[in-house]
Amino acid sequence: MIVFSASDKGGTGRSVTSANIAFRRALAGDDVCYLDFDFGSPTVAAIFDVPSAMGDIGRGGLHSYLQGQVYEPIRLDVWAHTEHQTLRHQPAGSGRLELLPGDPSGGEFAVDNDSVVRCIDLFLRLHSEFDVMLVDLSAGRSYAVDLALEVTARPELRGVGARWLIHHRWTHQHVVAASGFVFGPRGILSVGAARGHDVEQLRGNMRFVRAAVPDPETPPWSLAPPAQSAWMRACDEGLHRLAADRGVGYSTMLGSVPLDPVLQWREQLITDEDVLSSWVAGPETLKAFQDLAGKLTDDDAWGIP
């Protein structure tokens, strides 16, 4: 299965959420690969703490491959290359976790037929090796999003399941942006239809993921002064109404990630040790990533009979 992670804006937690989902699936025993298609800012290697993919990797990243400059993109075993102290040895029972980085010096580039063909070939080969391919796309109406829509409309990939996660923060601006990104005149659905997708099928394969969501009913927010607490609850209720009106409500949401200082100040993988040993991350954050990882292939969560 291919899972595309997209967002209309930067700062939505798209990459750190996607990396944690991939990490959790690998821990559960799945073979997972992560493709950094954030062509404008391919920095997810920092989340996996793989220094060899952060600096000069030569002409071997996904930019180079898709533009025909190399025959094969670089593939890095995260378990073997990470400098994260907890992950230096592959946990017992876990599956493969590979990273295909972008070129650090790369940038957005126009999609042509040759790059589409190379992308299709890559997806088909990875599909035969991995249970889950997670593709982190550039923010906004980017060439990366166009490429994803183009290749998944081609007949060669009809037998490969594809799902979309649309990430946004829990703010008025981000809810409106996420809705427009999917349902607007130049949104994913209209562009997908122009590429040959069945709109209803494409819509059914999309779910929204909320990030940095504060819960007014739990500390520290519930300990705020009465006036501030009442204001927060009113804002939260207003956002729920806005999300429902804009098609981004509960029925189209796969899950949410709470506001967590670790993710705000240092985007990283959340390990069990971060919650149970050092206590730097909240158990709600760990559970949110576990739930999202489980729902990724849960047909009931996607409304598929």
KENURO-718477 format. One record per residue (C-alpha): x, z, y; residue number from 0; residue in one letter. Coordinates in pm, 1 decimal, decimal comma, m for minus. Each point is the difference from the previous one (the first is absolute). Last residue first. Example, Ala and Ser with C-alpha at 12.3 -4.5 7.8 and 13.67 -1.06 7.14 Angstrom:
BEGIN
+----------+----------+----------+-----+---------+
!        u !        w !        v ! num ! residuo !
+----------+----------+----------+-----+---------+
!   1367,0 !    714,0 !   m106,0 !   1 !       S !
!   m137,0 !     66,0 !   m344,0 !   0 !       A !
+----------+----------+----------+-----+---------+
//
This chain:
BEGIN
+----------+----------+----------+-----+---------+
!        u !        w !        v ! num ! residuo !
+----------+----------+----------+-----+---------+
!  m1686,2 !    364,9 !   m263,9 ! 304 !       P !
!    238,0 !    m23,5 !    299,4 ! 303 !       I !
!    m88,6 !    234,6 !    284,3 ! 302 !       G !
!    362,8 !     41,5 !    103,6 ! 301 !       W !
!     19,8 !    368,7 !    m86,4 ! 300 !       A !
!   m178,8 !    m76,9 !   m328,2 ! 299 !       D !
!    261,7 !   m264,5 !    m80,7 ! 298 !       D !
!    278,6 !    259,1 !      5,8 ! 297 !       D !
!    319,7 !   m202,8 !     47,6 ! 296 !       T !
!    105,4 !    139,3 !    337,7 ! 295 !       L !
!   m218,2 !    305,8 !    m45,6 ! 294 !       K !
!    273,5 !    187,1 !   m185,1 ! 293 !       G !
!    265,5 !    m70,5 !    263,8 ! 292 !       A !
!   m239,6 !     98,8 !    277,0 ! 291 !       L !
!    m82,4 !    326,7 !   m176,0 ! 290 !       D !
!    366,8 !     87,2 !    m57,0 ! 289 !       Q !
!     80,9 !    m81,4 !    362,8 ! 288 !       F !
!   m281,1 !    223,5 !    126,5 ! 287 !       A !
!     95,4 !    276,1 !   m244,0 ! 286 !       K !
!    354,5 !     10,7 !    137,9 ! 285 !       L !
!   m130,7 !     16,3 !    355,6 ! 284 !       T !
!   m249,9 !    275,6 !    m83,4 ! 283 !       E !
!    282,2 !    200,7 !   m160,4 ! 282 !       P !
!    169,3 !     17,5 !    341,7 ! 281 !       G !
!    358,4 !   m103,3 !     54,9 ! 280 !       A !
!    296,2 !    224,3 !     90,0 ! 279 !       V !
!    m73,7 !    247,2 !   m281,1 ! 278 !       W !
!    362,8 !    m14,1 !   m122,8 ! 277 !       S !
!    m96,6 !     54,3 !   m362,5 ! 276 !       S !
!   m363,0 !    m98,5 !    m71,2 ! 275 !       L !
!    m79,1 !   m249,7 !    274,6 ! 274 !       V !
!    328,3 !   m179,2 !     69,7 ! 273 !       D !
!     92,7 !     56,7 !   m366,9 ! 272 !       E !
!   m303,5 !   m200,3 !   m113,0 ! 271 !       D !
!    141,2 !   m291,6 !    195,2 ! 270 !       T !
!   m126,3 !   m153,8 !    323,6 ! 269 !       I !
!    189,2 !   m323,4 !     64,0 ! 268 !       L !
!    114,5 !    m26,2 !    357,2 ! 267 !       Q !
!    m94,1 !    m62,6 !    362,4 ! 266 !       E !
!    172,6 !    280,1 !    187,5 ! 265 !       R !
!   m174,2 !    152,3 !    299,8 ! 264 !       W !
!   m363,8 !    m98,0 !    m48,4 ! 263 !       Q !
!     15,4 !    m23,6 !   m379,6 ! 262 !       L !
!    157,1 !    344,4 !    m31,5 ! 261 !       V !
!   m232,1 !    144,3 !    266,6 ! 260 !       P !
!   m310,7 !    m96,7 !   m201,2 ! 259 !       D !
!   m326,1 !   m138,2 !    139,2 ! 258 !       L !
!   m204,1 !    m55,8 !   m311,5 ! 257 !       P !
!      1,6 !   m322,4 !   m203,6 ! 256 !       V !
!   m328,9 !   m178,8 !    m62,3 ! 255 !       S !
!   m168,1 !   m184,9 !   m283,2 ! 254 !       G !
!   m139,5 !   m326,6 !   m133,1 ! 253 !       L !
!   m236,4 !    m53,3 !    291,4 ! 252 !       M !
!   m264,0 !   m276,6 !     m2,0 ! 251 !       T !
!   m304,0 !    216,7 !    m76,7 ! 250 !       S !
!    141,4 !    286,3 !    206,9 ! 249 !       Y !
!      2,0 !   m191,7 !    326,8 ! 248 !       G !
!    205,6 !   m292,8 !    130,1 ! 247 !       V !
!   m286,7 !   m245,9 !     43,6 ! 246 !       G !
!     m2,9 !     36,8 !    379,7 ! 245 !       R !
!   m319,6 !    207,4 !     20,9 ! 244 !       D !
!    121,2 !    235,3 !   m276,2 ! 243 !       A !
!    339,1 !     43,7 !    168,1 ! 242 !       A !
!   m162,2 !     69,2 !    336,8 ! 241 !       L !
!   m231,4 !    263,2 !   m148,1 ! 240 !       R !
!    291,5 !    170,3 !   m179,3 ! 239 !       H !
!    205,5 !    m16,5 !    318,4 ! 238 !       L !
!   m275,7 !    170,1 !    196,1 ! 237 !       G !
!    m18,7 !    281,4 !   m255,1 ! 236 !       E !
!    375,9 !     51,3 !     27,8 ! 235 !       D !
!    m14,1 !      0,7 !    379,0 ! 234 !       C !
!   m280,6 !    258,1 !     m0,8 ! 233 !       A !
!    193,8 !    218,1 !   m244,4 ! 232 !       R !
!    310,3 !    m22,3 !    217,0 ! 231 !       M !
!   m194,5 !     94,5 !    315,3 ! 230 !       W !
!   m155,1 !    300,8 !   m172,8 ! 229 !       A !
!    345,4 !    117,9 !   m109,9 ! 228 !       S !
!    140,1 !    m48,2 !    350,4 ! 227 !       Q !
!   m278,6 !    207,6 !    155,3 ! 226 !       A !
!     23,9 !    269,9 !   m268,1 ! 225 !       P !
!    382,2 !     40,4 !     23,1 ! 224 !       P !
!    181,5 !   m158,2 !   m297,9 ! 223 !       A !
!     15,2 !    184,5 !   m331,5 ! 222 !       L !
!   m201,8 !   m268,4 !   m183,3 ! 221 !       S !
!    270,2 !   m254,1 !     89,8 ! 220 !       W !
!    283,5 !    199,4 !   m157,2 ! 219 !       P !
!   m160,5 !     51,0 !   m238,7 ! 218 !       P !
!   m303,4 !   m168,0 !   m162,7 ! 217 !       T !
!   m345,0 !   m102,6 !    128,3 ! 216 !       E !
!    121,3 !   m244,0 !    267,7 ! 215 !       P !
!    170,3 !   m208,0 !   m271,8 ! 214 !       D !
!    269,5 !   m217,1 !    158,1 ! 213 !       P !
!     38,7 !   m358,3 !   m131,9 ! 212 !       V !
!    351,5 !   m141,0 !     38,2 ! 211 !       A !
!    m88,4 !   m305,6 !   m209,2 ! 210 !       A !
!   m323,0 !   m173,6 !    m98,4 ! 209 !       R !
!      0,9 !   m258,3 !   m278,6 ! 208 !       V !
!   m251,3 !   m285,6 !      3,2 ! 207 !       F !
!   m103,8 !   m202,7 !   m303,2 ! 206 !       R !
!      2,1 !   m370,7 !    m69,3 ! 205 !       M !
!    m66,2 !   m186,3 !   m327,8 ! 204 !       N !
!   m374,8 !    m16,1 !     60,4 ! 203 !       G !
!     61,8 !   m174,1 !    333,2 ! 202 !       R !
!    206,3 !   m268,2 !   m174,7 ! 201 !       L !
!   m276,6 !    m53,5 !   m255,2 ! 200 !       Q !
!   m258,0 !    m22,8 !    276,0 ! 199 !       E !
!    213,3 !   m243,8 !    199,0 ! 198 !       V !
!     80,8 !   m235,5 !   m289,2 ! 197 !       D !
!    348,2 !   m109,0 !     97,2 ! 196 !       H !
!     84,7 !   m358,8 !     95,2 ! 195 !       G !
!    263,2 !     45,3 !    272,4 ! 194 !       R !
!   m264,5 !    m25,2 !    273,1 ! 193 !       A !
!   m196,4 !    273,8 !   m177,0 ! 192 !       A !
!    310,4 !    219,0 !      0,0 ! 191 !       G !
!     44,0 !    m51,7 !    373,0 ! 190 !       V !
!   m361,4 !    108,1 !     56,2 ! 189 !       S !
!     31,9 !    299,5 !   m233,6 ! 188 !       L !
!    341,4 !    110,3 !    126,0 ! 187 !       I !
!   m104,6 !      5,2 !    363,2 ! 186 !       G !
!     19,9 !   m275,4 !    256,9 ! 185 !       R !
!   m367,3 !     30,0 !    101,1 ! 184 !       P !
!     m6,9 !    371,3 !    m93,8 ! 183 !       G !
!    m93,9 !    156,5 !   m336,3 ! 182 !       F !
!    336,5 !    109,1 !   m143,0 ! 181 !       V !
!    229,1 !     51,2 !    298,8 ! 180 !       F !
!   m301,1 !     72,2 !    220,7 ! 179 !       G !
!    m93,8 !    298,5 !   m215,6 ! 178 !       S !
!    357,0 !    127,9 !    m12,3 ! 177 !       A !
!     31,6 !    m29,7 !    379,6 ! 176 !       A !
!   m324,6 !    188,2 !     66,1 ! 175 !       V !
!    103,8 !    279,6 !   m237,0 ! 174 !       V !
!    348,9 !      6,6 !    154,1 ! 173 !       H !
!   m122,5 !     37,3 !    357,3 ! 172 !       Q !
!   m252,3 !    270,6 !    m81,5 ! 171 !       H !
!    254,2 !    202,6 !   m196,4 ! 170 !       T !
!     43,6 !     84,1 !   m368,9 ! 169 !       W !
!    303,3 !   m219,5 !    m63,2 ! 168 !       R !
!    m34,7 !   m331,6 !   m176,1 ! 167 !       H !
!     99,8 !   m168,6 !   m325,1 ! 166 !       H !
!   m171,9 !   m296,0 !   m165,3 ! 165 !       I !
!     67,1 !     m3,1 !   m374,8 ! 164 !       L !
!    m56,9 !   m335,4 !   m165,9 ! 163 !       W !
!    m44,8 !    m87,0 !   m366,7 ! 162 !       R !
!    122,5 !   m293,3 !   m207,5 ! 161 !       A !
!    m53,8 !    m66,6 !   m371,1 ! 160 !       G !
!    213,1 !   m277,7 !   m145,8 ! 159 !       V !
!   m190,9 !   m265,2 !   m195,4 ! 158 !       G !
!    m81,9 !   m199,9 !    309,3 ! 157 !       R !
!    365,5 !     m3,3 !    102,6 ! 156 !       L !
!     86,8 !   m361,1 !    m86,3 ! 155 !       E !
!   m331,2 !   m115,1 !    149,5 ! 154 !       P !
!    119,6 !     73,4 !    355,0 ! 153 !       R !
!   m209,1 !    236,4 !    212,3 ! 152 !       A !
!    235,5 !    290,7 !    m71,9 ! 151 !       T !
!    290,1 !   m203,7 !    142,3 ! 150 !       V !
!   m169,0 !    m77,2 !    330,8 ! 149 !       E !
!   m141,7 !    345,8 !     65,2 ! 148 !       L !
!    336,6 !    167,3 !    m62,3 ! 147 !       A !
!    181,8 !   m259,2 !    212,2 ! 146 !       L !
!   m242,2 !     46,3 !    289,1 ! 145 !       D !
!     51,5 !    378,1 !    m19,2 ! 144 !       V !
!    378,7 !    m50,2 !     10,5 ! 143 !       A !
!    m33,1 !   m246,2 !    289,1 ! 142 !       Y !
!   m162,0 !    280,0 !    194,6 ! 141 !       S !
!   m346,4 !     90,7 !    120,3 ! 140 !       R !
!    102,8 !    360,9 !     48,5 ! 139 !       G !
!    261,7 !    210,9 !   m175,2 ! 138 !       A !
!    247,1 !   m160,8 !   m238,6 ! 137 !       S !
!    m98,6 !     20,1 !   m366,2 ! 136 !       L !
!    106,8 !    254,3 !   m265,5 ! 135 !       D !
!    m51,7 !   m162,7 !   m340,6 ! 134 !       V !
!    m57,3 !    237,5 !   m292,4 ! 133 !       L !
!     39,6 !   m164,0 !   m339,3 ! 132 !       M !
!   m155,1 !    205,7 !   m279,9 ! 131 !       V !
!     31,8 !    m25,5 !   m378,5 ! 130 !       D !
!    331,8 !   m179,0 !     20,1 ! 129 !       F !
!    187,0 !   m267,6 !   m195,0 ! 128 !       E !
!   m241,2 !   m294,1 !    m37,3 ! 127 !       S !
!   m137,1 !     63,1 !    348,9 ! 126 !       H !
!    355,7 !    m13,4 !    134,6 ! 125 !       L !
!     41,6 !   m355,6 !   m127,6 ! 124 !       R !
!   m337,3 !   m110,7 !    133,9 ! 123 !       L !
!     59,0 !    162,5 !    338,4 ! 122 !       F !
!    341,3 !   m164,7 !     37,1 ! 121 !       L !
!   m129,6 !   m345,6 !    m88,6 ! 120 !       D !
!   m290,9 !     36,3 !    242,1 ! 119 !       I !
!    238,4 !    111,2 !    275,9 ! 118 !       C !
!    233,3 !   m292,7 !    m60,5 ! 117 !       R !
!   m292,9 !   m243,9 !     13,6 ! 116 !       V !
!   m129,3 !    155,4 !    323,4 ! 115 !       V !
!    350,2 !    m13,4 !    152,7 ! 114 !       S !
!     18,4 !   m371,0 !    m81,2 ! 113 !       D !
!   m347,3 !    m64,0 !    139,3 ! 112 !       N !
!     84,4 !    144,3 !    340,4 ! 111 !       D !
!    m50,5 !    344,9 !    148,3 ! 110 !       V !
!    148,3 !     65,9 !    342,8 ! 109 !       A !
!    258,0 !    275,9 !     29,7 ! 108 !       F !
!    m12,6 !    364,3 !    107,3 ! 107 !       E !
!    339,5 !    168,7 !     14,1 ! 106 !       G !
!    315,8 !     53,8 !   m200,1 ! 105 !       G !
!    302,3 !    213,2 !     85,9 ! 104 !       S !
!    m87,4 !    267,2 !   m258,2 ! 103 !       P !
!    m71,6 !   m273,9 !   m258,6 ! 102 !       D !
!   m306,9 !    111,1 !   m192,9 ! 101 !       G !
!     28,7 !    231,5 !   m293,3 ! 100 !       P !
!   m121,9 !    m50,2 !   m358,4 !  99 !       L !
!    m25,2 !    355,9 !   m128,4 !  98 !       L !
!    m39,4 !     89,4 !   m365,8 !  97 !       E !
!   m163,7 !    300,5 !   m164,2 !  96 !       L !
!     m3,5 !    m11,7 !   m378,3 !  95 !       R !
!   m225,5 !    240,7 !   m182,8 !  94 !       G !
!      6,5 !    376,4 !    m23,8 !  93 !       S !
!    m16,0 !    198,3 !   m322,1 !  92 !       G !
!    304,2 !    211,5 !     76,4 !  91 !       A !
!     98,3 !    m16,1 !    365,9 !  90 !       P !
!    259,8 !   m263,3 !     95,8 !  89 !       Q !
!    309,9 !    180,4 !    122,3 !  88 !       H !
!     94,4 !     m8,2 !    366,5 !  87 !       R !
!   m358,9 !     74,6 !     91,7 !  86 !       L !
!     16,0 !    361,4 !    118,1 !  85 !       T !
!    315,8 !    m49,6 !    206,3 !  84 !       Q !
!   m130,8 !   m306,8 !    182,3 !  83 !       H !
!    306,2 !   m224,9 !     10,2 !  82 !       E !
!   m190,4 !   m282,4 !   m165,2 !  81 !       T !
!    187,0 !   m274,0 !   m187,0 !  80 !       H !
!    m63,1 !     71,7 !   m368,8 !  79 !       A !
!   m359,6 !    125,3 !     21,1 !  78 !       W !
!    m79,6 !   m266,0 !    260,4 !  77 !       V !
!    115,2 !   m285,7 !   m224,3 !  76 !       D !
!     83,5 !   m268,8 !    254,6 !  75 !       L !
!   m101,9 !   m365,0 !    m12,1 !  74 !       R !
!    170,3 !   m250,3 !    231,1 !  73 !       I !
!   m186,7 !   m327,3 !     35,9 !  72 !       P !
!     74,6 !   m297,5 !   m226,6 !  71 !       E !
!     85,9 !   m362,6 !     77,6 !  70 !       Y !
!    140,1 !     67,0 !    345,5 !  69 !       V !
!    m46,9 !   m173,5 !    338,2 !  68 !       Q !
!   m342,4 !   m140,2 !    m87,5 !  67 !       G !
!   m192,2 !    158,0 !    287,5 !  66 !       Q !
!   m189,3 !    227,5 !   m238,6 !  65 !       L !
!    325,5 !    120,5 !   m156,3 !  64 !       Y !
!    185,4 !     66,8 !    322,6 !  63 !       S !
!   m288,4 !    195,7 !    150,8 !  62 !       H !
!    m46,0 !    187,3 !   m328,1 !  61 !       L !
!    353,3 !    134,1 !     15,9 !  60 !       G !
!    313,1 !   m161,6 !   m137,3 !  59 !       G !
!    190,0 !   m146,3 !    290,3 !  58 !       R !
!    237,5 !    288,3 !     44,5 !  57 !       G !
!   m119,9 !    351,3 !    m72,2 !  56 !       I !
!    125,1 !    133,1 !    334,5 !  55 !       D !
!   m147,1 !    343,6 !     48,3 !  54 !       G !
!   m321,1 !    165,3 !   m116,3 !  53 !       M !
!    m13,1 !   m132,0 !   m356,6 !  52 !       A !
!    314,0 !    179,6 !   m119,2 !  51 !       S !
!   m125,6 !    316,3 !    171,0 !  50 !       P !
!   m291,6 !     45,9 !   m243,4 !  49 !       V !
!   m188,2 !    304,9 !    129,0 !  48 !       D !
!   m338,0 !   m123,6 !   m131,9 !  47 !       F !
!   m137,7 !     48,9 !    351,1 !  46 !       I !
!    313,8 !   m155,3 !    151,6 !  45 !       A !
!    m37,0 !   m304,0 !   m225,5 !  44 !       A !
!   m337,7 !    m51,9 !    169,2 !  43 !       V !
!    177,6 !   m145,5 !    303,8 !  42 !       T !
!    m96,9 !   m367,0 !      6,8 !  41 !       P !
!   m106,1 !    m21,4 !    367,0 !  40 !       S !
!   m130,9 !   m345,4 !    101,1 !  39 !       G !
!    m17,8 !   m122,6 !   m359,1 !  38 !       F !
!   m204,6 !    291,8 !   m129,6 !  37 !       D !
!    m10,9 !   m183,5 !   m332,4 !  36 !       F !
!    193,4 !    281,7 !   m167,7 !  35 !       D !
!    m88,3 !    m51,9 !   m366,8 !  34 !       L !
!    m44,3 !    312,9 !   m212,6 !  33 !       Y !
!     15,6 !    m28,7 !   m377,0 !  32 !       C !
!   m173,1 !    227,8 !   m246,4 !  31 !       V !
!     23,5 !     54,5 !   m375,9 !  30 !       D !
!   m264,3 !    261,6 !    m71,4 !  29 !       D !
!     81,5 !    335,9 !   m158,0 !  28 !       G !
!   m182,7 !    248,6 !    223,7 !  27 !       A !
!    318,7 !     52,7 !    202,8 !  26 !       L !
!      0,7 !   m374,0 !     70,0 !  25 !       A !
!   m356,5 !     17,2 !    130,4 !  24 !       R !
!     92,2 !    297,1 !    221,9 !  23 !       R !
!    300,6 !   m182,2 !    148,9 !  22 !       F !
!   m207,0 !   m311,8 !     73,8 !  21 !       A !
!   m263,9 !    214,2 !    174,5 !  20 !       I !
!    272,9 !    182,5 !    194,0 !  19 !       N !
!    149,3 !   m330,3 !    113,2 !  18 !       A !
!   m341,3 !   m127,2 !    108,1 !  17 !       S !
!    m71,7 !    314,1 !    202,0 !  16 !       T !
!    341,9 !    m14,8 !    168,5 !  15 !       V !
!    m39,8 !   m371,3 !     73,5 !  14 !       S !
!   m354,6 !      6,4 !    136,8 !  13 !       R !
!     27,1 !    325,8 !    196,0 !  12 !       G !
!   m201,1 !   m156,6 !    281,4 !  11 !       T !
!    287,3 !    m14,7 !    247,3 !  10 !       G !
!    m18,1 !   m375,1 !     43,7 !   9 !       G !
!   m334,5 !   m166,9 !     59,9 !   8 !       K !
!   m234,5 !   m233,0 !   m182,6 !   7 !       D !
!     92,4 !    135,3 !   m340,2 !   6 !       S !
!     82,8 !   m141,8 !   m341,5 !   5 !       A !
!     98,8 !    116,0 !   m346,8 !   4 !       S !
!    m42,6 !   m271,5 !   m263,6 !   3 !       F !
!    m45,7 !    112,0 !   m360,7 !   2 !       V !
!     88,5 !   m252,7 !   m268,0 !   1 !       I !
!   m110,5 !     77,2 !   m355,9 !   0 !       M !
+----------+----------+----------+-----+---------+
//
